[in-house]
Amino acid sequence: MTKLQELMDGNRQWASRVNEKSPDFFKTLAQQQSPEYLWIGCSDSRVPANEILGMLPGDVFVHRNVSNLVIHTDMNCLSVLQFAVQVLKVKHIMVVGHYGCGGVKASLSDSPLGLIGNWLRHIRDVSKKYSDVLEPCQGDEDQLVDRLCELNVLEQTYNLCNTTIVQEAWRNGQELNVYGLVYGLSDGLLQDLHFHNEGADGLEQRLQAAVEVVATRTGARQA
């Protein structure tokens, strides 16, 4: 049996189980999608959005890239964001990183990384910006990576809030909540980084408060 056939068989078994449990599920799902949530996360295969949130297909609109970056020149991410906010009218956007992120770890390396090094340059900029926060973690690579994972989520959430798409939604009075979260591979739990935004006012202050919380996490490694 080929690998493709294994995947096809697995798909049919899954569809059969879903149909058996809820005969109208796919018929209803095919009519429209009206999720309330947009998940911007890492491409890591161990971080599946729907499963982590305990939600079904159709419940979460998803964009993933290496190390969950929100870059103002990334038309892919911005197109997803625009569709989610302006067409689907999502009410909640989550930027979700994960502890032990390989991209974050690679960004700390001095070795040449090839093409992806250009992408990870954005995380290196985050590490330089918050070098004082990361300084107490020097000498403990795991803790250093995890703190940078948290800071990266905060910066990408901040970037998201400053996109023209989100700013316009807030100006128009659209209900839109933005959160920064981080996922633990070793326990399956999401951690709130306490950077919640439902409007542009006070954004800088909320970011600083969230960074100060991260700065206190220099003890035991987060799971």
C-alpha positions in Angstrom: 0.0 0.0 0.0 1.3 3.4 -1.0 1.6 6.3 1.5 -1.0 8.2 -0.5 -3.4 5.2 -0.3 -2.9 5.2 3.5 -3.9 8.8 3.6 -6.9 8.2 1.4 -8.1 5.3 3.5 -7.6 7.4 6.7 -9.7 10.2 5.1 -12.6 7.9 4.3 -12.5 6.3 7.7 -12.6 9.8 9.3 -15.5 11.0 7.1 -17.4 7.8 7.8 -17.0 8.3 11.6 -18.2 11.9 11.3 -21.2 11.0 9.2 -22.2 8.2 11.6 -22.1 10.7 14.5 -23.7 13.6 12.7 -25.3 12.7 9.4 -25.9 16.4 8.4 -22.4 17.7 9.4 -20.8 17.9 6.0 -24.0 19.1 4.3 -24.2 22.0 6.8 -20.5 22.7 6.6 -20.5 23.0 2.8 -23.2 25.7 2.9 -21.0 28.4 4.5 -18.2 29.1 6.9 -18.9 31.5 9.8 -16.1 31.1 12.3 -15.7 33.6 15.1 -12.0 32.9 15.5 -8.9 33.5 13.5 -5.8 31.6 14.6 -2.4 32.8 13.5 0.1 30.2 14.5 3.2 28.3 13.7 3.5 25.8 10.9 4.8 23.2 13.3 2.9 19.9 12.8 2.6 19.4 16.5 0.4 22.6 16.9 -3.0 21.9 15.2 -5.4 24.8 15.9 -8.8 23.0 15.9 -7.6 20.1 18.0 -5.9 22.3 20.6 -9.1 24.4 21.0 -11.4 21.4 21.0 -13.3 22.8 18.0 -14.7 21.3 14.8 -13.9 22.1 11.2 -15.6 25.4 10.3 -15.1 26.8 13.8 -11.6 28.4 13.3 -10.1 30.3 10.3 -6.4 29.5 10.3 -3.2 31.0 9.0 0.2 29.4 9.8 3.8 30.2 9.0 7.2 29.5 10.5 7.3 31.0 14.0 3.8 32.7 13.8 5.1 36.0 12.3 2.9 38.9 11.4 4.9 41.0 9.0 3.5 44.2 7.3 4.8 43.2 3.9 3.5 39.6 4.0 0.6 39.6 1.5 -0.3 36.0 2.4 -0.9 36.8 6.1 -2.5 40.2 5.3 -4.9 38.6 2.8 -6.0 36.0 5.3 -6.5 38.7 7.9 -8.5 40.9 5.6 -10.8 38.1 4.6 -11.3 37.1 8.2 -12.0 40.6 9.5 -13.9 42.1 6.6 -15.7 39.1 5.1 -16.1 36.5 7.8 -16.4 39.2 10.5 -14.4 37.1 13.1 -14.6 38.5 16.6 -11.5 37.1 18.0 -7.9 36.8 16.7 -5.3 34.7 18.4 -1.5 34.9 17.7 -0.3 31.6 19.1 3.3 30.6 19.5 4.6 27.5 21.2 7.4 26.7 23.6 10.5 25.1 22.1 9.8 26.6 18.7 12.5 25.5 16.2 12.3 28.8 14.2 12.8 30.8 17.4 15.7 28.6 18.4 17.3 28.8 14.9 17.1 32.6 15.0 19.5 32.6 17.9 22.1 30.7 16.0 25.1 32.4 14.4 25.2 29.7 11.7 24.1 30.6 8.1 20.5 29.5 7.7 20.0 30.1 4.0 16.7 31.5 2.7 14.8 31.1 5.9 17.4 33.3 7.6 15.7 36.3 6.0 12.4 35.3 7.6 13.9 34.7 11.0 15.6 38.1 10.8 12.4 39.4 12.3 12.8 37.3 15.4 16.4 38.3 15.8 15.2 41.9 15.8 12.8 41.0 18.6 15.7 39.4 20.6 17.8 42.6 20.2 14.9 44.8 21.2 14.3 42.9 24.4 18.0 41.9 25.1 17.6 43.2 28.7 14.6 40.9 29.3 16.5 37.9 27.9 19.8 38.6 29.6 18.9 36.7 32.8 18.2 33.6 30.7 21.7 33.5 29.1 23.3 30.2 30.0 20.0 28.3 29.9 19.1 27.7 26.2 15.7 26.2 26.9 14.6 29.1 29.1 16.1 31.6 26.6 14.2 30.1 23.7 10.9 30.0 25.7 11.2 33.6 26.8 11.9 34.6 23.3 8.9 32.6 22.1 6.7 34.6 24.5 8.3 38.0 23.5 7.9 37.0 19.8 4.2 36.4 20.3 3.8 39.7 22.0 5.6 41.6 19.2 3.6 39.8 16.5 0.3 40.5 18.3 1.4 44.2 18.5 2.2 44.1 14.7 -1.3 42.6 14.1 -3.0 45.4 16.1 -1.1 48.0 14.0 -2.2 46.6 10.6 -4.4 48.9 8.6 -7.0 46.1 8.6 -7.4 45.9 12.3 -7.0 49.6 12.8 -9.8 50.3 10.3 -12.1 47.7 12.0 -11.6 49.3 15.3 -12.2 52.8 13.9 -15.5 51.5 12.4 -16.6 50.2 15.7 -16.3 46.5 14.7 -16.1 44.1 17.6 -12.6 42.6 17.4 -10.6 41.2 20.2 -6.9 40.3 19.7 -4.9 38.0 22.1 -1.4 36.7 22.4 -1.1 33.0 23.5 1.6 30.4 23.8 1.2 26.6 23.6 3.0 24.0 25.7 4.0 20.9 23.6 4.7 18.9 26.8 1.3 19.4 28.4 -1.0 20.5 25.6 -2.1 23.7 27.5 -2.4 27.2 26.2 -0.9 30.0 28.3 -2.4 33.5 28.3 0.3 36.2 27.8 -2.1 38.9 29.1 -2.0 41.1 26.0 -5.6 41.5 25.2 -6.7 44.3 22.8 -10.2 45.4 21.7 -9.2 48.8 20.5 -6.2 51.0 19.5 -6.1 53.1 22.7 -3.5 52.2 25.2 -1.8 49.6 22.9 1.7 50.6 23.9 0.9 50.5 27.6 -0.7 47.1 27.4 2.3 45.7 25.4 4.8 47.1 28.1 2.7 45.5 30.9 2.7 42.2 29.1 6.5 42.4 28.5 7.0 43.1 32.2 5.1 39.9 33.1 7.4 37.9 30.7 10.4 39.6 32.3 9.5 37.9 35.6 9.6 34.4 34.1 13.3 33.7 34.7 12.8 30.8 37.0 11.7 27.3 36.1 11.2 26.6 32.4 7.6 26.9 31.2 6.1 23.5 30.1 
